[in-house]
């Protein structure tokens, strides 16, 4: 039987082991002298640059440097030898190497200077990054395309909103004229329908714009976000109460404001201009709630909001609340619509990052 390796000399003292290690590492490895001549190259470099180790050893390093980088390399090496000043980041820099086939290969190089038997040497480790570069370029192209599409969507949303708001404004104007001279009860229903259409247009435009906006998470106090959203909604004499003003929430600002705006608008539209809306934290930061003391949400609407997307689309009166549910889903929050103790509507959102 062979001798237990633990009883032999440490592996780092074994020349055979070190030779095997250098030959079998996954990165390319080469050593040059102060004249820029290659003294050692491991077999992996053939996979990266197409040259076998024997083809490289004894050759100048410029053999694997593209022509447009040769002068910079020679100047940098000479400067280091004269002054000790490094012109590159030796801990890892991305450069182009020249393949045997004549094409350039993106590589990441880390190298250091060291002495061996009285000779100054430089040893570098090369990692091919062509696949990563290709992925980065594809991702950049996709991002540029998405940015262009988002811009087009925003322009479309603004145009669509303008074109749809104009006839609604005209219709509302005629209703106002008729109401001055006649008391027609049915006109109130027409006016409400026009108002709902206007809200749908506004929510659609906001959804498109927010989709293309910066979706990074921010930290804001619940009070700040609630008051900002409240100021964006026609609330009349309604009152906002923030029960837990010191709590913070982490969310996408634009989308979260849109969620609150839709809930507030729903409360005022269904609870009247004197409704009171309360925003607070659940338990010890398990989530937050928004409730009002209005008429609440019908059982039919609750069922519809919990059903499939296809059936949701059939009820325009709940469009704003569907937007609330969509924002919750985008944040991976759980939303439950229930009745408040005073009979109004209560929205509870859990699995939310709420903290003091």
C-alpha positions as a Markdown table, in Angstrom:
| # | Residue | x | y | z |
|---|---|---|---|---|
| 1 | Unk | 0.0 | 0.0 | 0.0 |
| 2 | Unk | 1.1 | 3.6 | -0.6 |
| 3 | Unk | 2.2 | 5.8 | 2.2 |
| 4 | Unk | -0.4 | 8.0 | 3.7 |
| 5 | Unk | 0.0 | 11.4 | 2.1 |
| 6 | Unk | -0.3 | 13.1 | 5.5 |
| 7 | Unk | 2.9 | 11.4 | 6.6 |
| 8 | Unk | 4.9 | 12.8 | 3.6 |
| 9 | Unk | 6.3 | 16.3 | 3.2 |
| 10 | Unk | 3.6 | 19.1 | 2.9 |
| 11 | Unk | 2.2 | 19.4 | -0.6 |
| 12 | Unk | 3.4 | 22.9 | -1.1 |
| 13 | Unk | 7.0 | 21.6 | -0.8 |
| 14 | Unk | 6.4 | 19.0 | -3.6 |
| 15 | Unk | 7.6 | 20.2 | -7.0 |
| 16 | Unk | 5.6 | 17.4 | -8.7 |
| 17 | Unk | 2.4 | 18.5 | -7.0 |
| 18 | Unk | 3.0 | 22.2 | -7.8 |
| 19 | Unk | 3.6 | 21.3 | -11.5 |
| 20 | Unk | 0.4 | 19.3 | -11.6 |
| 21 | Unk | -1.5 | 22.1 | -9.9 |
| 22 | Unk | -0.3 | 24.8 | -12.4 |
| 23 | Unk | -1.1 | 22.5 | -15.4 |
| 24 | Unk | -4.6 | 21.8 | -14.2 |
| 25 | Unk | -5.9 | 25.1 | -12.9 |
| 26 | Unk | -8.9 | 26.5 | -14.9 |
| 27 | Unk | -7.2 | 29.8 | -15.8 |
| 28 | Unk | -4.4 | 30.5 | -18.1 |
| 29 | Unk | -1.0 | 31.2 | -16.5 |
| 30 | Unk | 2.1 | 32.7 | -18.0 |
| 31 | Unk | 5.4 | 34.2 | -16.8 |
| 32 | Unk | 7.6 | 36.8 | -18.6 |
| 33 | Unk | 10.9 | 38.4 | -17.9 |
| 34 | Unk | 11.8 | 42.0 | -17.8 |
| 35 | Unk | 12.4 | 41.9 | -21.6 |
| 36 | Unk | 8.8 | 40.9 | -22.2 |
| 37 | Unk | 9.7 | 37.3 | -23.2 |
| 38 | Unk | 7.4 | 34.4 | -22.2 |
| 39 | Unk | 9.3 | 31.9 | -19.9 |
| 40 | Unk | 6.3 | 29.8 | -19.0 |
| 41 | Unk | 2.8 | 29.1 | -20.2 |
| 42 | Unk | 0.4 | 26.5 | -18.9 |
| 43 | Unk | -1.8 | 24.2 | -21.2 |
| 44 | Unk | -5.0 | 26.1 | -20.5 |
| 45 | Unk | -3.8 | 29.1 | -22.6 |
| 46 | Unk | -4.3 | 27.0 | -25.7 |
| 47 | Unk | -8.0 | 26.8 | -25.0 |
| 48 | Unk | -8.1 | 30.6 | -24.6 |
| 49 | Unk | -5.7 | 31.8 | -27.3 |
| 50 | Unk | -5.1 | 28.9 | -29.6 |
| 51 | Unk | -1.4 | 28.6 | -28.9 |
| 52 | Unk | 0.1 | 25.6 | -27.3 |
| 53 | Unk | 2.5 | 26.1 | -24.4 |
| 54 | Unk | 5.5 | 25.2 | -26.6 |
| 55 | Unk | 4.4 | 27.8 | -29.2 |
| 56 | Unk | 4.4 | 30.5 | -26.6 |
| 57 | Unk | 7.5 | 29.8 | -24.5 |
| 58 | Unk | 10.4 | 31.7 | -25.8 |
| 59 | Unk | 8.2 | 34.1 | -27.8 |
| 60 | Unk | 7.7 | 37.8 | -26.9 |
| 61 | Unk | 4.5 | 38.6 | -25.0 |
| 62 | Unk | 3.6 | 40.9 | -27.9 |
| 63 | Unk | 2.7 | 37.7 | -29.8 |
| 64 | Unk | -0.6 | 37.6 | -27.9 |
| 65 | Unk | -1.2 | 41.4 | -27.7 |
| 66 | Unk | -3.2 | 43.2 | -30.5 |
| 67 | Unk | -1.1 | 45.7 | -32.5 |
| 68 | Unk | -3.0 | 48.7 | -31.2 |
| 69 | Unk | -2.1 | 47.8 | -27.6 |
| 70 | Unk | 1.6 | 46.9 | -28.1 |
| 71 | Unk | 3.0 | 50.4 | -27.6 |
| 72 | Unk | 1.0 | 50.9 | -24.4 |
| 73 | Unk | 2.2 | 47.6 | -23.0 |
| 74 | Unk | 5.9 | 48.3 | -23.8 |
| 75 | Unk | 5.7 | 51.8 | -22.4 |
| 76 | Unk | 4.0 | 50.6 | -19.2 |
| 77 | Unk | 6.6 | 47.8 | -18.7 |
| 78 | Unk | 9.4 | 50.3 | -19.2 |
| 79 | Unk | 7.9 | 52.8 | -16.8 |
| 80 | Unk | 7.5 | 50.2 | -14.1 |
| 81 | Unk | 11.1 | 49.0 | -14.5 |
| 82 | Unk | 12.4 | 52.5 | -14.3 |
| 83 | Unk | 10.2 | 54.0 | -11.6 |
| 84 | Unk | 8.2 | 51.1 | -10.0 |
| 85 | Unk | 5.0 | 53.0 | -10.9 |
| 86 | Unk | 2.1 | 50.8 | -12.2 |
| 87 | Unk | 0.0 | 52.2 | -15.0 |
| 88 | Unk | -2.7 | 49.5 | -14.8 |
| 89 | Unk | -4.6 | 47.8 | -12.0 |
| 90 | Unk | -2.6 | 44.6 | -11.4 |
| 91 | Unk | -5.3 | 43.0 | -9.3 |
| 92 | Unk | -7.6 | 42.5 | -12.2 |
| 93 | Unk | -8.1 | 44.4 | -15.5 |
| 94 | Unk | -10.1 | 43.6 | -18.6 |
| 95 | Unk | -8.0 | 43.7 | -21.8 |
| 96 | Unk | -8.0 | 42.3 | -25.3 |
| 97 | Unk | -5.6 | 39.4 | -26.2 |
| 98 | Unk | -4.7 | 38.3 | -29.7 |
| 99 | Unk | -5.8 | 34.8 | -30.6 |
| 100 | Unk | -3.8 | 32.5 | -32.9 |
| 101 | Unk | -6.6 | 32.8 | -35.4 |
| 102 | Unk | -6.1 | 36.6 | -35.6 |
| 103 | Unk | -9.2 | 37.7 | -33.7 |
| 104 | Unk | -9.3 | 39.5 | -30.4 |
| 105 | Unk | -10.3 | 37.8 | -27.2 |
| 106 | Unk | -11.6 | 39.7 | -24.1 |
| 107 | Unk | -9.7 | 38.5 | -21.0 |
| 108 | Unk | -9.4 | 39.5 | -17.4 |
| 109 | Unk | -5.7 | 39.6 | -16.2 |
| 110 | Unk | -4.3 | 39.6 | -12.7 |
| 111 | Unk | -0.5 | 39.7 | -12.4 |
| 112 | Unk | 2.3 | 40.5 | -10.0 |
| 113 | Unk | 6.1 | 40.9 | -10.0 |
| 114 | Unk | 8.3 | 38.4 | -8.1 |
| 115 | Unk | 12.0 | 37.3 | -8.0 |
| 116 | Unk | 13.2 | 33.8 | -8.9 |
| 117 | Unk | 16.9 | 32.9 | -8.6 |
| 118 | Unk | 17.9 | 36.5 | -8.7 |
| 119 | Unk | 15.8 | 37.3 | -11.8 |
| 120 | Unk | 12.8 | 39.7 | -11.9 |
| 121 | Unk | 9.8 | 38.0 | -13.3 |
| 122 | Unk | 6.1 | 38.8 | -13.9 |
| 123 | Unk | 3.4 | 36.2 | -13.7 |
| 124 | Unk | -0.1 | 36.7 | -14.8 |
| 125 | Unk | -3.4 | 34.8 | -14.6 |
| 126 | Unk | -5.7 | 35.1 | -17.6 |
| 127 | Unk | -9.5 | 34.4 | -17.5 |
| 128 | Unk | -11.5 | 34.4 | -20.7 |
| 129 | Unk | -14.6 | 36.6 | -20.3 |
| 130 | Unk | -16.0 | 36.4 | -23.9 |
| 131 | Unk | -19.2 | 34.7 | -22.8 |
| 132 | Unk | -19.7 | 37.2 | -20.0 |
| 133 | Unk | -19.1 | 40.1 | -22.4 |
| 134 | Unk | -21.5 | 38.6 | -24.9 |
| 135 | Unk | -24.2 | 38.4 | -22.2 |
| 136 | Unk | -23.5 | 41.9 | -21.1 |
| 137 | Unk | -23.8 | 43.2 | -24.6 |
| 138 | Unk | -27.1 | 41.3 | -25.1 |
| 139 | Unk | -28.4 | 42.7 | -21.8 |
| 140 | Unk | -27.4 | 46.2 | -22.8 |
| 141 | Unk | -29.2 | 45.8 | -26.1 |
| 142 | Unk | -32.3 | 44.5 | -24.4 |
| 143 | Unk | -32.3 | 47.3 | -21.9 |
| 144 | Unk | -31.9 | 49.9 | -24.7 |
| 145 | Unk | -34.8 | 48.3 | -26.6 |
| 146 | Unk | -36.9 | 48.3 | -23.5 |
| 147 | Unk | -36.1 | 51.9 | -22.8 |
| 148 | Unk | -37.1 | 52.9 | -26.3 |
| 149 | Unk | -40.4 | 50.9 | -26.0 |
| 150 | Unk | -41.1 | 52.4 | -22.6 |
| 151 | Unk | -40.7 | 55.9 | -24.1 |
| 152 | Unk | -43.0 | 55.0 | -26.9 |
| 153 | Unk | -45.6 | 53.7 | -24.4 |
| 154 | Unk | -45.4 | 56.8 | -22.3 |
| 155 | Unk | -45.9 | 59.0 | -25.4 |
| 156 | Unk | -48.8 | 56.8 | -26.5 |
| 157 | Unk | -50.4 | 57.0 | -23.0 |
| 158 | Unk | -50.2 | 60.8 | -23.0 |
| 159 | Unk | -51.7 | 61.0 | -26.5 |
| 160 | Unk | -54.5 | 58.5 | -25.6 |
| 161 | Unk | -55.3 | 60.3 | -22.4 |
| 162 | Unk | -55.5 | 63.7 | -24.2 |
| 163 | Unk | -57.7 | 62.3 | -27.0 |
| 164 | Unk | -60.1 | 60.6 | -24.6 |
| 165 | Unk | -60.3 | 63.4 | -22.0 |
| 166 | Unk | -61.4 | 65.9 | -24.6 |
| 167 | Unk | -64.8 | 64.3 | -25.5 |
| 168 | Unk | -65.3 | 63.6 | -21.7 |
| 169 | Unk | -64.8 | 67.3 | -21.0 |
| 170 | Unk | -67.3 | 68.2 | -23.7 |
| 171 | Unk | -69.9 | 65.7 | -22.3 |
| 172 | Unk | -69.4 | 67.0 | -18.8 |
| 173 | Unk | -69.9 | 70.6 | -20.0 |
| 174 | Unk | -73.2 | 69.7 | -21.6 |
| 175 | Unk | -74.3 | 68.0 | -18.5 |
| 176 | Unk | -73.5 | 71.1 | -16.5 |
| 177 | Unk | -75.6 | 73.2 | -18.9 |
| 178 | Unk | -78.6 | 70.9 | -18.7 |
| 179 | Unk | -78.4 | 70.7 | -14.9 |
| 180 | Unk | -78.6 | 74.5 | -14.7 |
| 181 | Unk | -82.0 | 74.5 | -16.4 |
| 182 | Unk | -83.5 | 71.1 | -15.6 |
| 183 | Unk | -83.5 | 68.8 | -12.7 |
| 184 | Unk | -83.0 | 65.4 | -14.3 |
| 185 | Unk | -82.1 | 62.7 | -11.7 |
| 186 | Unk | -80.7 | 60.3 | -14.3 |
| 187 | Unk | -78.0 | 62.9 | -15.2 |
| 188 | Unk | -76.2 | 62.1 | -11.9 |
| 189 | Unk | -75.7 | 58.5 | -13.1 |
| 190 | Unk | -74.3 | 59.8 | -16.4 |
| 191 | Unk | -72.0 | 62.1 | -14.5 |
| 192 | Unk | -70.8 | 59.2 | -12.3 |
| 193 | Unk | -70.2 | 57.1 | -15.4 |
| 194 | Unk | -68.1 | 59.9 | -17.0 |
| 195 | Unk | -66.1 | 60.3 | -13.8 |
| 196 | Unk | -65.4 | 56.5 | -13.7 |
| 197 | Unk | -64.2 | 56.7 | -17.3 |
| 198 | Unk | -61.9 | 59.5 | -16.4 |
| 199 | Unk | -60.5 | 57.5 | -13.5 |
| 200 | Unk | -59.8 | 54.5 | -15.7 |
| 201 | Unk | -58.0 | 56.7 | -18.2 |
| 202 | Unk | -55.9 | 58.3 | -15.4 |
| 203 | Unk | -55.1 | 54.8 | -13.9 |
| 204 | Unk | -54.1 | 53.4 | -17.3 |
| 205 | Unk | -51.8 | 56.3 | -18.0 |
| 206 | Unk | -50.2 | 56.0 | -14.5 |
| 207 | Unk | -49.7 | 52.3 | -15.0 |
| 208 | Unk | -47.9 | 52.7 | -18.3 |
| 209 | Unk | -45.7 | 55.6 | -17.0 |
| 210 | Unk | -44.8 | 53.8 | -13.8 |
| 211 | Unk | -44.0 | 50.6 | -15.8 |
| 212 | Unk | -41.3 | 52.5 | -17.6 |
| 213 | Unk | -40.1 | 54.5 | -14.6 |
| 214 | Unk | -37.3 | 53.8 | -12.1 |
| 215 | Unk | -38.6 | 50.8 | -10.1 |
| 216 | Unk | -36.0 | 50.9 | -7.4 |
| 217 | Unk | -37.1 | 50.5 | -3.8 |
| 218 | Unk | -37.1 | 53.5 | -1.5 |
| 219 | Unk | -37.7 | 53.9 | 2.3 |
| 220 | Unk | -40.4 | 56.5 | 3.3 |
| 221 | Unk | -42.5 | 57.0 | 6.4 |
| 222 | Unk | -46.0 | 55.7 | 6.0 |
| 223 | Unk | -47.3 | 59.1 | 7.0 |
| 224 | Unk | -45.3 | 60.8 | 4.2 |
| 225 | Unk | -46.5 | 58.4 | 1.5 |
| 226 | Unk | -50.1 | 58.6 | 2.7 |
| 227 | Unk | -50.2 | 62.4 | 2.8 |
| 228 | Unk | -48.6 | 62.6 | -0.6 |
| 229 | Unk | -51.1 | 60.2 | -2.1 |
| 230 | Unk | -54.0 | 62.0 | -0.3 |
| 231 | Unk | -53.0 | 65.3 | -1.9 |
| 232 | Unk | -53.2 | 63.8 | -5.3 |
| 233 | Unk | -56.9 | 62.7 | -5.0 |
| 234 | Unk | -60.0 | 65.0 | -4.9 |
| 235 | Unk | -61.1 | 64.3 | -1.3 |
| 236 | Unk | -63.5 | 67.2 | -0.5 |
| 237 | Unk | -64.2 | 67.3 | 3.2 |
| 238 | Unk | -62.9 | 63.7 | 3.8 |
| 239 | Unk | -60.4 | 63.3 | 6.5 |
| 240 | Unk | -57.1 | 61.3 | 6.6 |
| 241 | Unk | -55.8 | 59.8 | 9.8 |
| 242 | Unk | -52.4 | 58.1 | 10.0 |
| 243 | Unk | -52.5 | 56.0 | 13.1 |
| 244 | Unk | -48.8 | 55.1 | 13.1 |
| 245 | Unk | -46.8 | 58.1 | 11.7 |
| 246 | Unk | -43.3 | 57.0 | 12.8 |
| 247 | Unk | -43.3 | 53.7 | 10.9 |
| 248 | Unk | -41.3 | 53.3 | 7.6 |
| 249 | Unk | -42.1 | 51.3 | 4.6 |
| 250 | Unk | -39.8 | 50.0 | 1.8 |
| 251 | Unk | -41.6 | 50.0 | -1.6 |
| 252 | Unk | -41.4 | 51.3 | -5.1 |
| 253 | Unk | -42.5 | 54.9 | -4.6 |
| 254 | Unk | -44.5 | 55.5 | -7.7 |
| 255 | Unk | -46.4 | 52.2 | -7.6 |
| 256 | Unk | -47.1 | 52.5 | -3.8 |
| 257 | Unk | -48.5 | 56.0 | -4.2 |
| 258 | Unk | -50.7 | 54.7 | -7.0 |
| 259 | Unk | -51.9 | 51.9 | -4.7 |
| 260 | Unk | -52.8 | 54.5 | -2.0 |
| 261 | Unk | -54.4 | 56.9 | -4.4 |
| 262 | Unk | -56.7 | 54.2 | -5.8 |
| 263 | Unk | -57.8 | 53.1 | -2.3 |
| 264 | Unk | -58.4 | 56.7 | -1.2 |
| 265 | Unk | -60.3 | 57.4 | -4.3 |
| 266 | Unk | -62.5 | 54.4 | -3.8 |
| 267 | Unk | -63.2 | 55.4 | -0.2 |
| 268 | Unk | -64.3 | 58.9 | -1.2 |
| 269 | Unk | -66.4 | 57.8 | -4.2 |
| 270 | Unk | -68.3 | 55.2 | -2.2 |
| 271 | Unk | -68.2 | 56.7 | 1.2 |
| 272 | Unk | -68.9 | 60.3 | 0.4 |
| 273 | Unk | -67.0 | 63.5 | 0.8 |
| 274 | Unk | -67.2 | 63.4 | 4.6 |
| 275 | Unk | -65.7 | 59.9 | 4.9 |
| 276 | Unk | -62.7 | 59.3 | 7.3 |
| 277 | Unk | -59.9 | 57.2 | 6.0 |
| 278 | Unk | -57.3 | 55.6 | 8.4 |
| 279 | Unk | -53.9 | 54.2 | 7.6 |
| 280 | Unk | -52.1 | 52.1 | 10.2 |
| 281 | Unk | -49.7 | 49.3 | 10.9 |
| 282 | Unk | -50.8 | 45.7 | 11.5 |
| 283 | Unk | -49.5 | 44.2 | 14.8 |
| 284 | Unk | -45.8 | 44.8 | 15.3 |
| 285 | Unk | -45.0 | 45.5 | 11.7 |
| 286 | Unk | -46.6 | 42.6 | 9.9 |
| 287 | Unk | -48.0 | 44.9 | 7.3 |
| 288 | Unk | -50.4 | 47.9 | 7.0 |
| 289 | Unk | -54.0 | 48.6 | 6.5 |
| 290 | Unk | -56.2 | 51.3 | 5.0 |
| 291 | Unk | -59.8 | 51.5 | 6.2 |
| 292 | Unk | -62.7 | 53.9 | 5.9 |
| 293 | Unk | -66.1 | 54.5 | 7.7 |
| 294 | Unk | -68.1 | 54.6 | 4.4 |
| 295 | Unk | -70.4 | 52.0 | 2.9 |
| 296 | Unk | -67.8 | 49.3 | 2.3 |
| 297 | Unk | -67.3 | 47.1 | -0.7 |
| 298 | Unk | -70.1 | 44.8 | -2.0 |
| 299 | Unk | -69.7 | 41.1 | -1.6 |
| 300 | Unk | -70.0 | 40.9 | -5.4 |
| 301 | Unk | -67.0 | 43.1 | -5.9 |
| 302 | Unk | -64.9 | 41.2 | -3.3 |
| 303 | Unk | -65.6 | 38.0 | -5.2 |
| 304 | Unk | -64.8 | 39.6 | -8.5 |
| 305 | Unk | -61.4 | 40.9 | -7.3 |
| 306 | Unk | -60.4 | 37.5 | -6.0 |
| 307 | Unk | -61.4 | 35.8 | -9.3 |
| 308 | Unk | -59.4 | 35.4 | -12.6 |
| 309 | Unk | -58.1 | 38.4 | -14.6 |
| 310 | Unk | -60.5 | 37.6 | -17.4 |
| 311 | Unk | -63.6 | 38.1 | -15.2 |
| 312 | Unk | -62.1 | 41.1 | -13.5 |
| 313 | Unk | -62.0 | 42.9 | -16.8 |
| 314 | Unk | -65.8 | 42.8 | -17.1 |
| 315 | Unk | -66.4 | 45.2 | -14.2 |
| 316 | Unk | -65.1 | 48.7 | -14.9 |
| 317 | Unk | -66.2 | 50.0 | -11.5 |
| 318 | Unk | -63.5 | 47.9 | -9.9 |
| 319 | Unk | -60.7 | 48.8 | -12.2 |
| 320 | Unk | -58.9 | 51.0 | -9.7 |
| 321 | Unk | -59.0 | 48.2 | -7.1 |
| 322 | Unk | -57.6 | 45.8 | -9.6 |
| 323 | Unk | -54.7 | 48.3 | -9.9 |
| 324 | Unk | -54.3 | 48.1 | -6.2 |
| 325 | Unk | -54.1 | 44.3 | -6.4 |
| 326 | Unk | -51.6 | 44.5 | -9.2 |
| 327 | Unk | -49.2 | 46.7 | -7.3 |
| 328 | Unk | -49.5 | 44.4 | -4.3 |
| 329 | Unk | -48.6 | 41.4 | -6.5 |
| 330 | Unk | -45.6 | 43.2 | -8.0 |
| 331 | Unk | -44.2 | 43.7 | -4.4 |
| 332 | Unk | -45.0 | 40.1 | -3.4 |
| 333 | Unk | -47.5 | 41.4 | -0.8 |
| 334 | Unk | -50.6 | 39.6 | 0.3 |
| 335 | Unk | -53.8 | 41.7 | 0.1 |
| 336 | Unk | -57.1 | 41.0 | 1.8 |
| 337 | Unk | -60.3 | 43.1 | 1.4 |
| 338 | Unk | -62.6 | 42.8 | 4.4 |
| 339 | Unk | -65.0 | 44.9 | 6.4 |
| 340 | Unk | -63.9 | 47.5 | 8.9 |
| 341 | Unk | -65.5 | 47.4 | 12.4 |
| 342 | Unk | -67.5 | 50.5 | 11.6 |
| 343 | Unk | -68.9 | 48.9 | 8.4 |
| 344 | Unk | -66.5 | 50.5 | 5.8 |
| 345 | Unk | -63.9 | 48.9 | 3.6 |
| 346 | Unk | -60.6 | 47.6 | 5.0 |
| 347 | Unk | -57.6 | 46.7 | 2.9 |
| 348 | Unk | -55.0 | 44.7 | 4.7 |
| 349 | Unk | -51.6 | 44.1 | 3.1 |
| 350 | Unk | -49.2 | 41.7 | 4.7 |
| 351 | Unk | -45.6 | 40.4 | 4.0 |
| 352 | Unk | -44.7 | 44.1 | 3.7 |
| 353 | Unk | -41.4 | 45.5 | 4.9 |
| 354 | Unk | -42.6 | 47.9 | 7.6 |
| 355 | Unk | -40.3 | 49.0 | 10.4 |
| 356 | Unk | -39.6 | 51.9 | 12.8 |
